[in-house]
Amino acid sequence: MTDDTAPNAEHMRLLADLRGLGRTFEKFPDTVTTAFVRGRRPIGSLPDKFTPVTEPAGRFSAQAEYGE
């Protein structure tokens, strides 16, 4: 992996072990490293006029409709 943001081998081994991918990392280190690097990238930028809530909720009641 030639990407400057790629973690070093020891760091990748630790991350893979924490995620339960230790055996997979030992067999396919480049594939697992590429997947981790791609997973850390943002999906895309948000629109300029993005609001957290794009549409109001259709209905909302703080009281439960059905008995609990």
C-alpha positions as CSV (number, residue, x, y, z in Angstrom):
1,M,0.0,0.0,0.0
2,T,1.6,3.2,-1.1
3,D,-1.0,5.6,0.5
4,D,0.6,7.9,3.1
5,T,-2.5,7.6,5.3
6,A,-2.1,3.8,5.5
7,P,-1.3,2.6,9.0
8,N,1.9,0.6,9.6
9,A,1.9,-3.2,9.8
10,E,1.8,-3.5,13.6
11,H,-1.0,-0.9,13.9
12,M,-3.0,-2.8,11.2
13,R,-2.4,-6.2,13.0
14,L,-3.8,-4.7,16.2
15,L,-6.8,-3.2,14.4
16,A,-7.5,-6.5,12.6
17,D,-7.3,-8.5,15.9
18,L,-9.7,-6.1,17.6
19,R,-12.2,-6.5,14.8
20,G,-11.8,-10.3,14.7
21,L,-9.9,-10.3,11.4
22,G,-6.5,-11.6,12.7
23,R,-6.5,-14.7,10.6
24,T,-7.7,-12.9,7.5
25,F,-5.0,-10.2,7.9
26,E,-2.4,-12.9,8.1
27,K,-3.6,-14.4,4.8
28,F,-4.5,-11.2,2.9
29,P,-2.7,-8.2,4.6
30,D,-3.0,-5.9,1.5
31,T,-6.8,-6.6,1.2
32,V,-7.5,-5.9,4.8
33,T,-5.3,-2.8,4.9
34,T,-7.0,-1.4,1.8
35,A,-10.4,-2.1,3.3
36,F,-9.5,-0.3,6.5
37,V,-8.1,2.7,4.6
38,R,-11.2,2.9,2.3
39,G,-13.5,2.6,5.3
40,R,-11.9,5.6,7.1
41,R,-12.5,7.9,4.1
42,P,-15.5,10.2,4.2
43,I,-18.4,9.1,1.9
44,G,-18.7,12.6,0.4
45,S,-19.1,16.2,1.3
46,L,-22.5,17.5,2.5
47,P,-24.4,20.0,0.5
48,D,-23.8,23.7,1.3
49,K,-27.3,24.2,2.7
50,F,-27.6,20.9,4.5
51,T,-29.7,20.9,7.7
52,P,-29.7,18.0,10.2
53,V,-33.4,17.6,9.8
54,T,-34.5,17.8,6.2
55,E,-38.2,17.1,6.8
56,P,-40.3,17.4,9.9
57,A,-41.6,14.2,11.5
58,G,-45.0,13.1,10.2
59,R,-46.3,12.5,13.6
60,F,-44.8,12.4,17.0
61,S,-46.3,11.8,20.4
62,A,-44.5,11.5,23.7
63,Q,-47.2,9.2,25.0
64,A,-47.1,5.6,24.1
65,E,-50.0,4.6,21.7
66,Y,-50.1,1.1,23.1
67,G,-50.0,-0.3,26.6
68,E,-46.5,-1.3,27.7
